[in-house]
Amino acid sequence: MPFPRAKSPGQLYEEVQSYDRVITPDGPLASALNRHLDRSHLGPFAIPPRRLAVGRRQESEDRLAFLGMLDHEDLSWKRCAYAVGNILQCWEHRGSHDAIFEYDGYVDDATERAVERIAELETASMKLTNETIDPNLDVVVVEPAMLTQLERAYLPAEYDTVDLFADTEFELPPFRIHDSPTAIVETVVDSVDDENADNVGIVLDQESEYSPLIESALEAADIPFFGGPGFTDRSEHRLFLHLLRTAHRGTDTRISEIRSLLTVFDCDVVDADTNKRLHELDDGDLKWLIDFCHDVQEYTFSDALSVFERHAGDTMDAFREELETLTIADESITEARLDDLSFYLQTYEVPVDRENEGVLLADAKSASYVGREVVFYLGLDDRWTHSAPRRPWVDQDAQFTRNLKSFQLLLQSGSQQHYLVQDATGGSPVTPCLYFEELLEPEYDRFSDLPSTSHQIETAARAGDGFENEPVGVTSDPVETISKSSLNTYVNSPRDYYFSRIVDGPEKAYLTEGNLLHDFAEFYVNHPDEIDEETLSEVVELMLEDVRPLVRSVDERTRRTEYRASLETIVSYLDANQPTEGAFLTPSSGGDNAVAAHFGRDVDSPVTERRFTDEELGINGMIDLVQSQQELLDYKSGSESSATSIVKHAAIDEPTDEPDFQAALYLTYWRLQRPGDQLSFTFFYVTELVDDVIAGDADIDDALTTVTYYPESLTEHVQREEFFEYLREEGAQKCQKILSKIDYQTYAALFDAAPLVETTDSDELIDSEFGETMIDRLEAEIGEYKYVTTGSKQVMRAIVDRQKGAFFKNDLDAFESFVDERLAELNRRRTGDEAFPIEGLAGEPNYRRVDNRDLLLEGEQ
């Protein structure tokens, strides 16, 4: 994949060594030429136009012009910046500071005043405009096409030129494809040490993920570097702004949103409080922060900086100086002024004093040449492509040529070039930098379409250089039983299950609300006479008090209404469906009941909150309510699901990405207590009827979903006379019609004529031998009418619907085996015989149901 080779600094020097001045398009290239200078020379030898004009490296002109506007003009900061940016950009491309006046659409009062102020500043651009290089000097220009119009205006009337690129070809080294940015960074850091750091350069997009990764990796390895984070990127500067933003966000700021601040301030907050609102926490370590947020507008920027320094244990002299430069150090911290400060820091590059030692980090969009022996290029994707300014004064073709030549030169920096890339990310191919389309002949869509090599590196831990492992002689006790929630998590993602056992999760509003509704339901079963209109209001306020830290303050009124409606729904159901009293075989949960504690009463009903553990079955759980000896009930605070959906998500042969085994698990336990009985498990969605309760037309049945267990096979069940009568009375219209014309014996004989296919696909059943036989026999019995065929199909669809919406004996038998297999598998993984994979039984986990998303690294198994 050849393209024109850039001349080395040595080759260029041979061509330009006889000249008095060598004008280069890039500072590092000039420095490389100057290192070859082997004779005494008066004044600079190789130098870019701007540095020659002012005789030194100058601060960015846009910032200087902007600060000059602030000192003399009463305009908004964004308006000043917009005017200054347009003027300087137009000046660069047109060669005159007032060329902006040729474009009426970009001229206003701010622009006119900015032109006047800029004309008064002593800048490199003004010198380039008003002066030229001494015509008595013998001048040569390296690759003039890479200079802007303003830079070319500085050249003398006569000068020689030298091409930067030779007639020979540069053979692009193969791209080295890695699996992730982390792998790329590890490869670079493994190749650098204190001794060779001064010879290494790294080119990357400083706005990409590579920038913080390489900086932290070099710091961790104690390898010096420079050219990295600027003034705004310094963590302490960003955290100070984060503090000020937090103070202006009001009382809904959550702990999860300010964890970085709390870490700096050494404020320990338990994981359970992560989702709580800062202003609702009664924590002594946080009192000063809450007070600061409450009184922020009484502070000046300087005062606030002092507070930050005191609690962070750091000094920020440079930031204080910048506040003084902007003349806002003694201003109050209004939100508008904070917006101005944030805008300024995002827009302008504030000078930073740094030692230029160690590895050089260069930005792919601003560097043209890296004067190091070994250069690593990280990413090389489409983010390396420059976005040319979309302004009428910009010659797009000339700008593209400058960018392309700059990229072409950059790729050839150093004696050794290493192109480290990713071929795909997030399942999508990575698009190489668009400049490759101009430089390379072959067509491609991704890096692997071009000459490349694939690399997989071993991390320090896998390579044996990590922490030492010492056997501790401790064996883990096997997991004997599993709950429905743990089984759901494990089937979705074993890795998430593993982390859920060792990492505490934050308290969540919906869980807290659900627990409180459970507590109320249990209390009401035990003490129905305690609850009236007044005590219901007390319970609502109790719920609000517990949930308040977890929800927005503006939602409090809405939640009060929702809680009241939910409590009334529970009361209505329990009043109409009193549970059957009777002793349960297992103890109560023994847990705290917030509602009972509030009223100073005990809850000890034998039918509420009954925990069970069965090691033979390998399951455990807690039953909310034993409605009767054949009926169990569970309170839910989420959205209603149908019986078909509940059975579907309990599937074990074809697991879904929303596994939910609660009904199957509880019925499996309960059938052991009531062998041979038909059982039911009802989900009571206590929040489902909020709107209906408010409207006054609630039907409690709309909040109930019941899943039935039949202690027999589907075939045995549907050939019973009870099912026949059910179809006659509640089946579809044609189904009722044909069954009304036959007796039960005729119906039962259908199942003797051909075996029933137990399936959840109605078409499969209709096309089976049983389906064809049913239609033939009923047509012979009733007549060859169209409604007979239709009605027969409706019967079979009803059979399939019963299969899809209920559990049968073989379903729970299979579930028992399924639990045994999962426990055996889980215990093998706990003892280290195999890893806990990220993927569950249904494949890629449903990440909406994952609790530890940050700990599940993509690409790992």
NORSUL-V645204 format. One record per backbone hydrogen bond with DSSP energy under -0.5 kcal/mol. CO is the residue of the C=O (numbers start at 1). NH is the residue of the N-H. If there is no record, write none. Layout:
BEGIN
CO_NH ; CO_NH
END
This chain:
BEGIN
1_172 ; 3_170 ; 5_166 ; 8_12 ; 9_13 ; 10_14 ; 11_15 ; 12_15 ; 12_16 ; 13_17 ; 16_19 ; 21_23 ; 21_140 ; 22_24 ; 22_47 ; 23_142 ; 26_30 ; 27_31 ; 28_32 ; 29_33 ; 30_34 ; 31_35 ; 33_36 ; 34_37 ; 41_43 ; 45_22 ; 47_24 ; 48_52 ; 49_53 ; 50_54 ; 51_55 ; 60_64 ; 61_65 ; 62_66 ; 63_67 ; 64_68 ; 65_69 ; 66_70 ; 67_71 ; 68_72 ; 69_72 ; 69_73 ; 73_75 ; 76_80 ; 77_81 ; 78_82 ; 79_83 ; 80_84 ; 81_85 ; 82_86 ; 83_87 ; 84_88 ; 85_89 ; 86_90 ; 87_91 ; 88_92 ; 89_93 ; 90_94 ; 91_95 ; 92_150 ; 96_99 ; 98_101 ; 99_102 ; 100_103 ; 102_104 ; 103_106 ; 104_107 ; 106_108 ; 108_112 ; 109_113 ; 110_114 ; 111_115 ; 112_116 ; 113_117 ; 114_118 ; 115_119 ; 116_120 ; 117_120 ; 117_121 ; 118_121 ; 121_123 ; 123_127 ; 124_128 ; 125_129 ; 126_130 ; 127_131 ; 134_137 ; 137_139 ; 138_20 ; 138_21 ; 139_160 ; 140_23 ; 141_143 ; 141_162 ; 143_146 ; 144_147 ; 148_152 ; 149_153 ; 150_154 ; 151_154 ; 152_155 ; 154_133 ; 160_141 ; 162_143 ; 164_7 ; 168_5 ; 169_171 ; 170_3 ; 170_172 ; 175_177 ; 175_453 ; 176_421 ; 177_455 ; 178_423 ; 180_184 ; 181_185 ; 182_186 ; 183_187 ; 184_188 ; 185_189 ; 186_190 ; 187_191 ; 188_191 ; 189_192 ; 193_197 ; 196_199 ; 197_200 ; 199_374 ; 200_360 ; 201_376 ; 202_362 ; 203_378 ; 204_206 ; 204_364 ; 205_208 ; 208_211 ; 208_212 ; 209_213 ; 210_214 ; 211_215 ; 212_216 ; 213_217 ; 214_218 ; 215_219 ; 216_220 ; 217_221 ; 218_223 ; 219_222 ; 222_224 ; 224_359 ; 226_361 ; 230_234 ; 231_234 ; 234_237 ; 234_238 ; 235_239 ; 236_240 ; 237_241 ; 238_242 ; 239_243 ; 240_244 ; 241_245 ; 242_246 ; 243_247 ; 244_248 ; 246_249 ; 249_252 ; 250_253 ; 253_278 ; 254_257 ; 255_258 ; 256_259 ; 258_262 ; 259_263 ; 260_264 ; 261_265 ; 262_267 ; 263_266 ; 266_268 ; 267_269 ; 270_273 ; 271_274 ; 272_507 ; 273_276 ; 274_256 ; 276_255 ; 277_280 ; 278_281 ; 281_283 ; 283_286 ; 283_287 ; 284_287 ; 286_290 ; 287_291 ; 288_292 ; 289_293 ; 290_294 ; 291_295 ; 293_296 ; 295_298 ; 296_299 ; 296_333 ; 299_333 ; 300_304 ; 301_305 ; 302_306 ; 303_307 ; 304_308 ; 305_309 ; 306_310 ; 307_311 ; 308_312 ; 309_313 ; 309_314 ; 316_320 ; 317_321 ; 318_322 ; 319_323 ; 320_324 ; 321_325 ; 322_326 ; 323_328 ; 323_329 ; 324_327 ; 328_301 ; 328_331 ; 329_302 ; 331_301 ; 332_334 ; 334_338 ; 335_339 ; 336_340 ; 337_341 ; 338_342 ; 339_343 ; 340_344 ; 341_345 ; 342_346 ; 343_347 ; 344_348 ; 348_350 ; 350_231 ; 354_356 ; 355_357 ; 359_226 ; 359_361 ; 360_202 ; 360_362 ; 362_204 ; 363_366 ; 363_367 ; 369_371 ; 370_372 ; 373_415 ; 373_416 ; 374_201 ; 375_418 ; 376_203 ; 376_378 ; 377_379 ; 377_420 ; 378_380 ; 380_433 ; 381_384 ; 382_385 ; 386_388 ; 389_391 ; 391_394 ; 393_395 ; 394_396 ; 395_399 ; 396_400 ; 397_401 ; 398_402 ; 399_403 ; 400_404 ; 401_405 ; 402_406 ; 403_407 ; 404_408 ; 405_409 ; 406_410 ; 407_411 ; 409_412 ; 410_413 ; 416_375 ; 418_377 ; 418_420 ; 419_176 ; 419_421 ; 420_379 ; 421_178 ; 423_430 ; 425_428 ; 428_425 ; 430_432 ; 430_447 ; 431_382 ; 433_436 ; 434_437 ; 435_438 ; 435_439 ; 436_440 ; 446_449 ; 447_450 ; 451_175 ; 453_177 ; 459_463 ; 460_464 ; 460_465 ; 460_466 ; 461_464 ; 478_480 ; 482_620 ; 483_487 ; 484_488 ; 485_489 ; 486_490 ; 487_491 ; 488_492 ; 489_493 ; 491_841 ; 491_842 ; 492_840 ; 493_497 ; 494_498 ; 495_499 ; 496_500 ; 497_501 ; 498_501 ; 498_502 ; 499_502 ; 499_503 ; 508_512 ; 509_513 ; 510_514 ; 511_515 ; 512_516 ; 513_517 ; 514_518 ; 515_519 ; 516_520 ; 517_521 ; 518_522 ; 519_523 ; 520_524 ; 521_525 ; 522_526 ; 523_527 ; 527_530 ; 528_531 ; 530_532 ; 532_536 ; 533_537 ; 534_538 ; 535_539 ; 536_540 ; 537_541 ; 538_542 ; 539_543 ; 540_544 ; 541_545 ; 542_546 ; 543_547 ; 544_548 ; 547_550 ; 547_551 ; 548_551 ; 549_277 ; 552_555 ; 553_556 ; 555_559 ; 556_560 ; 557_561 ; 558_562 ; 559_563 ; 560_564 ; 561_565 ; 562_566 ; 563_567 ; 564_568 ; 565_569 ; 566_570 ; 567_571 ; 568_572 ; 569_573 ; 570_574 ; 571_575 ; 572_576 ; 573_577 ; 587_611 ; 592_594 ; 593_597 ; 594_598 ; 595_599 ; 596_600 ; 596_601 ; 597_600 ; 605_608 ; 607_626 ; 609_589 ; 609_611 ; 610_623 ; 612_621 ; 614_618 ; 614_619 ; 618_482 ; 619_614 ; 621_612 ; 623_610 ; 624_609 ; 625_627 ; 625_633 ; 627_580 ; 628_631 ; 630_680 ; 631_627 ; 631_628 ; 632_682 ; 633_625 ; 634_684 ; 636_686 ; 636_687 ; 642_646 ; 643_647 ; 644_648 ; 645_649 ; 647_650 ; 648_651 ; 649_660 ; 661_665 ; 662_666 ; 663_667 ; 664_668 ; 665_669 ; 666_670 ; 667_671 ; 668_672 ; 669_672 ; 669_673 ; 670_674 ; 674_677 ; 677_679 ; 679_709 ; 680_632 ; 681_707 ; 682_634 ; 682_684 ; 683_685 ; 683_705 ; 684_636 ; 684_686 ; 685_688 ; 687_690 ; 689_693 ; 690_694 ; 691_695 ; 692_696 ; 692_697 ; 698_700 ; 699_702 ; 700_703 ; 701_704 ; 703_685 ; 705_683 ; 707_681 ; 708_807 ; 709_679 ; 709_711 ; 710_712 ; 710_809 ; 712_809 ; 713_717 ; 714_718 ; 715_719 ; 717_720 ; 720_724 ; 721_725 ; 722_726 ; 723_727 ; 724_728 ; 725_729 ; 726_730 ; 727_731 ; 732_736 ; 733_737 ; 734_738 ; 735_739 ; 736_740 ; 738_741 ; 739_742 ; 743_747 ; 744_748 ; 745_749 ; 746_750 ; 747_750 ; 748_751 ; 748_752 ; 749_752 ; 749_753 ; 750_754 ; 756_758 ; 757_759 ; 760_762 ; 761_765 ; 762_766 ; 763_767 ; 764_768 ; 765_768 ; 765_771 ; 768_772 ; 769_773 ; 770_774 ; 771_775 ; 772_776 ; 773_777 ; 774_778 ; 775_779 ; 776_780 ; 777_781 ; 778_782 ; 778_783 ; 779_783 ; 783_785 ; 785_788 ; 785_789 ; 786_790 ; 787_791 ; 788_792 ; 789_793 ; 790_794 ; 791_795 ; 792_796 ; 793_797 ; 794_798 ; 795_799 ; 796_800 ; 797_801 ; 798_802 ; 799_803 ; 800_804 ; 801_805 ; 803_806 ; 805_708 ; 807_710 ; 808_811 ; 808_812 ; 809_813 ; 810_814 ; 811_815 ; 812_816 ; 813_817 ; 814_818 ; 815_819 ; 816_820 ; 817_821 ; 818_822 ; 819_823 ; 820_824 ; 821_825 ; 822_826 ; 823_827 ; 824_828 ; 825_829 ; 826_830 ; 827_831 ; 828_833 ; 828_834 ; 829_832 ; 835_837 ; 837_495 ; 840_843 ; 843_840 ; 845_847 ; 846_849 ; 847_850 ; 852_855 ; 852_856 ; 853_856 ; 855_857 ; 857_860
END
